[in-house]
Amino acid sequence: PMTYLAAAVQMAAGPDKAANLERAERLVRLAAARGADLVALPEVFNWRGKRSDESAAAETLEGESLARMAALARELRIHVVAGSITERADGERRNYNTSALIGPDGARIAAYRKIHLFDVDLPGRVTVRESDVKLPGADVVCAQTPLGAVGLSICYDIRFPELYRRLTFAGARIITVPSAFTFPT
């Protein structure tokens, strides 16, 4: 079996997309400088802010955030799991929560749209309805890479073991779960 170093970048994104992307790039560079061949960013690494601003912050898969991570992967010759971004869905009021796997040539190997949306009510504490602003994905995504087969998932998906069973049956040897949990949840 192949041996390599993987790095998990931890950062909390805010509403300043430029600052988030600069920080993500700096941390990916640091991980690569320390020898990482695979670097994973967190969920919504590029922007997290008020729900009312979310559509304005949404991007396509060809947008600035993934283009920047693709250029970085190519420059550093590494695989990057671009945690997730809010992906604009044409003609839709809601958007996708999408994770992308980028190869060392800068090409997008795979994109996964979060299937299980986080709708929860903790009485007296917090109510979250991700489905109010997000569309659910439909596809189980496992991608072949020289590092091994990578199964993509996002945050709340972890509560649904059948997804991981399907990823394993699809050959996944690495499973990514970029997450951005809040304190109450």
Order of alpha helices (4+ residues) and beta strands (2+ residues): beta-alpha-beta-alpha-alpha-beta-beta-beta-beta-beta-beta-beta-alpha-beta
